[in-house]
Amino acid sequence: MNEAVFSQISMAVLLTGLMVWMGFIVWDLAKKSKAGKFGTFMMFTIMGAGVLGFVIKTVLVEIIQI
């Protein structure tokens, strides 16, 4: 396994772990602040928009490279 393949695999694994960890942090913050159902939904929606933007950027970069 060369460095490029290792870097690509580790980036995918570590970024997935980071996104899961951020989800846990948002859930814990919503619970501790008693945000309610709507507040929790909005917090996850905003975080999800950031994650979706990152995924779209990654897909577009791969499409452009082809």
URFEN-V618033 format. One record per backbone hydrogen bond with DSSP energy under -1.0 kcal/mol. CO is the residue of the C=O (numbers start at 1). NH is the residue of the N-H. E is the energy in kcal/mol with one decimal. If there is no record, write none. Layout:
co = {CO & CO}
nh = {NH & NH}
e = {E & E}
//
This chain:
co = {2 & 3 & 4 & 5 & 6 & 7 & 8 & 9 & 10 & 11 & 12 & 13 & 14 & 15 & 16 & 17 & 18 & 19 & 20 & 21 & 22 & 23 & 24 & 25 & 26 & 27 & 28 & 29 & 30 & 36 & 37 & 38 & 39 & 40 & 41 & 42 & 43 & 44 & 45 & 46 & 47 & 48 & 49 & 50 & 51 & 52 & 53 & 54 & 55 & 56 & 57 & 58 & 59 & 60 & 61}
nh = {6 & 7 & 8 & 9 & 10 & 11 & 12 & 13 & 14 & 15 & 16 & 17 & 18 & 19 & 20 & 21 & 22 & 23 & 24 & 25 & 26 & 27 & 28 & 29 & 30 & 31 & 32 & 33 & 35 & 40 & 41 & 42 & 43 & 44 & 45 & 46 & 47 & 48 & 49 & 50 & 51 & 52 & 53 & 54 & 55 & 56 & 57 & 58 & 59 & 60 & 61 & 62 & 63 & 64 & 65}
e = {-2.1 & -2.5 & -2.2 & -2.4 & -2.8 & -2.2 & -1.8 & -2.4 & -2.9 & -2.3 & -1.8 & -2.2 & -2.3 & -2.3 & -2.2 & -2.4 & -2.5 & -2.0 & -2.1 & -2.3 & -2.4 & -2.5 & -2.7 & -2.6 & -2.7 & -2.2 & -2.7 & -2.1 & -2.3 & -2.2 & -2.5 & -2.6 & -2.3 & -2.3 & -2.2 & -2.5 & -2.1 & -2.7 & -2.0 & -1.6 & -2.1 & -2.9 & -2.3 & -1.8 & -2.3 & -2.8 & -2.3 & -2.1 & -2.5 & -2.6 & -2.3 & -2.0 & -2.4 & -2.6 & -1.9}
//
